Amino acid sequence: MKPELVRGTAANSAVRVGLLGCGGRGTEDATNLIDTGNARVVALADLFRDQLDAAHANFDKLQQAKGYAALDPSQLFLGPNAYRQIAASKEIDAIVIATPPYYHPDHLEAVVASGKHVYLEKRSLSMYQARCTSSRSPNVLKVN
């Protein structure tokens, strides 16, 4: 048996991450996943074009330096429904939610309902709400 068949390839070993909320905090969180984890940012979503464009340029540069492909333009989601679009993407394993806290309940519900893993950056939900939401999915809910 060939060793590469047992170990897999870099392409199927990296966690494919989507970033919902492309401001400074979200960009930092997702950058840390690239630098310290086995992750690639493959999708971005934001309410504002300037935030989305800045994050797009940043992640293309970071990831190309590591030999990864540039972000696919079909995985860039803009506007008030961007959170639903990124949650529905088949290209993502996990989503970092880095939006303002008042959006967290709706964003968390959409991501969990889509069956993806989620990292929620702030405790804007009570732990009871988080447990109730996460109990509907076998995936990991990380509330930091």
C-alpha positions as CSV (number, residue, x, y, z in Angstrom):
1,M,0.0,0.0,0.0
2,K,1.3,3.5,-0.8
3,P,1.9,5.7,2.2
4,E,0.1,8.7,0.5
5,L,-3.1,6.6,0.4
6,V,-3.0,6.1,4.2
7,R,-2.0,9.6,5.1
8,G,-4.1,11.4,2.5
9,T,-3.0,14.7,0.9
10,A,-2.7,18.3,2.1
11,A,-5.9,19.1,0.1
12,N,-8.1,16.8,2.1
13,S,-6.4,17.2,5.4
14,A,-6.9,20.9,5.9
15,V,-10.1,22.2,7.6
16,R,-11.9,24.4,5.1
17,V,-13.0,27.6,7.0
18,G,-15.5,30.3,6.2
19,L,-15.2,33.7,7.8
20,L,-18.5,35.5,8.6
21,G,-17.6,39.0,9.6
22,C,-14.4,40.2,7.8
23,G,-13.4,43.1,10.1
24,G,-10.2,43.2,12.1
25,R,-11.2,40.7,14.8
26,G,-12.6,38.1,12.4
27,T,-9.6,38.5,10.1
28,E,-7.2,38.0,13.0
29,D,-9.1,34.9,14.2
30,A,-9.1,33.3,10.8
31,T,-5.4,34.2,10.2
32,N,-4.6,32.4,13.5
33,L,-6.3,29.3,12.2
34,I,-4.1,29.4,9.1
35,D,-0.9,30.1,11.0
36,T,-1.4,27.7,13.9
37,G,-3.9,25.1,12.7
38,N,-4.3,23.0,9.7
39,A,-6.8,25.3,8.1
40,R,-7.5,27.2,4.9
41,V,-9.9,30.1,4.5
42,V,-12.1,29.2,1.5
43,A,-15.1,31.5,1.9
44,L,-15.8,35.0,3.2
45,A,-19.0,36.8,4.1
46,D,-19.7,40.4,5.2
47,L,-22.3,43.1,5.1
48,F,-19.9,45.6,3.7
49,R,-18.0,45.5,0.4
50,D,-14.8,47.3,1.8
51,Q,-14.5,44.7,4.6
52,L,-15.0,41.8,2.2
53,D,-12.5,43.2,-0.4
54,A,-9.8,43.8,2.2
55,A,-10.2,40.3,3.7
56,H,-10.2,38.8,0.2
57,A,-6.9,40.5,-0.6
58,N,-5.4,39.6,2.8
59,F,-6.3,35.9,2.6
60,D,-5.3,35.5,-1.0
61,K,-1.8,36.8,-0.1
62,L,-1.5,34.7,3.1
63,Q,-2.6,31.5,1.5
64,Q,-0.8,31.8,-1.8
65,A,2.4,32.2,0.3
66,K,1.6,28.8,1.7
67,G,1.0,27.3,-1.7
68,Y,-2.8,27.3,-1.5
69,A,-5.1,28.5,-4.3
70,A,-6.7,32.0,-4.2
71,L,-10.2,32.3,-2.9
72,D,-12.9,31.3,-5.5
73,P,-15.0,34.4,-6.3
74,S,-18.1,32.2,-6.0
75,Q,-17.3,31.9,-2.3
76,L,-17.4,35.6,-1.5
77,F,-20.8,36.6,0.0
78,L,-21.9,40.2,0.4
79,G,-25.0,41.8,2.1
80,P,-27.6,41.1,4.7
81,N,-28.2,37.5,3.5
82,A,-24.5,36.7,3.3
83,Y,-24.6,34.6,6.5
84,R,-27.2,32.3,4.9
85,Q,-25.2,32.0,1.8
86,I,-22.0,31.1,3.5
87,A,-23.8,28.6,5.8
88,A,-25.2,26.9,2.7
89,S,-21.8,26.6,1.0
90,K,-20.7,23.0,0.3
91,E,-17.1,24.1,0.3
92,I,-16.8,24.8,4.0
93,D,-16.3,22.5,7.0
94,A,-16.4,25.2,9.7
95,I,-17.4,28.8,10.1
96,V,-15.9,31.5,12.3
97,I,-18.6,33.9,13.4
98,A,-17.0,37.3,14.0
99,T,-20.0,39.6,13.5
100,P,-21.4,42.1,16.0
101,P,-22.9,40.3,19.0
102,Y,-26.5,41.3,18.3
103,Y,-26.3,39.2,15.1
104,H,-24.9,36.1,16.8
105,P,-28.2,34.3,17.6
106,D,-29.4,34.4,13.9
107,H,-25.9,33.6,12.5
108,L,-25.3,30.8,15.0
109,E,-28.7,29.2,14.2
110,A,-28.1,29.3,10.5
111,V,-24.6,27.8,10.8
112,V,-25.6,25.0,13.2
113,A,-28.7,24.2,11.0
114,S,-26.3,23.8,8.0
115,G,-24.4,21.1,9.9
116,K,-21.1,22.9,10.0
117,H,-18.7,23.3,12.9
118,V,-18.7,26.8,14.4
119,Y,-16.4,29.1,16.3
120,L,-18.3,31.9,18.0
121,E,-15.9,34.6,19.2
122,K,-17.9,36.2,22.0
123,R,-20.1,35.1,24.8
124,S,-23.2,37.0,23.6
125,L,-25.4,34.0,24.2
126,S,-26.0,32.4,27.5
127,M,-24.5,29.0,27.9
128,Y,-28.0,27.6,28.1
129,Q,-28.8,29.0,24.6
130,A,-25.6,27.7,23.2
131,R,-26.2,24.2,24.6
132,C,-29.7,24.2,23.2
133,T,-28.5,25.3,19.8
134,S,-25.6,22.9,19.7
135,S,-27.7,19.9,20.9
136,R,-29.4,20.0,17.5
137,S,-26.1,19.2,15.8
138,P,-23.3,16.7,16.5
139,N,-20.8,19.3,15.5
140,V,-18.5,21.2,17.8
141,L,-19.7,24.6,19.2
142,K,-16.8,26.6,20.5
143,V,-17.8,29.7,22.4
144,N,-14.8,31.8,23.3
